[in-house]
């Protein structure tokens, strides 16, 4: 058996579920077994992107976990990172004027 965690975060709320899984458990299986969807019904394990410690996983159904790893379920971006950076730069430039 291995100890793993499944994490999901909203801007104002987060949940980390610790669970024991057998060797060979995949990222997808851990998310389903964690029952985190009961806390956050907007999660769709079949479509939402996932990663391990901040590194995206291409195929959660085949990516096998190791002991101590944390699976993270990612929310869709609300704004393109390039646009967000441009907005911050424009705000900073306006404040300096």
QUIPE-V487480 format. One record per backbone hydrogen bond with DSSP energy under -1.0 kcal/mol. CO is the residue of the C=O (numbers start at 1). NH is the residue of the N-H. If there is no record, write none. Layout:
# QUIPE-V487480
CO/NH, CO/NH
This chain:
# QUIPE-V487480
2/21, 3/68, 4/19, 5/71, 6/17, 7/73, 8/15, 13/10, 15/8, 17/6, 19/4, 21/2, 22/25, 25/65, 26/30, 27/31, 28/32, 29/33, 30/34, 32/35, 35/38, 36/39, 36/40, 40/43, 44/47, 44/48, 49/74, 50/57, 51/72, 52/55, 55/52, 59/62, 59/63, 60/28, 63/27, 66/69, 69/5, 70/53, 71/7, 72/51, 80/84, 81/85, 82/86, 83/87, 84/88, 85/89, 86/90, 87/91, 88/92, 89/93, 90/94, 91/95, 92/96
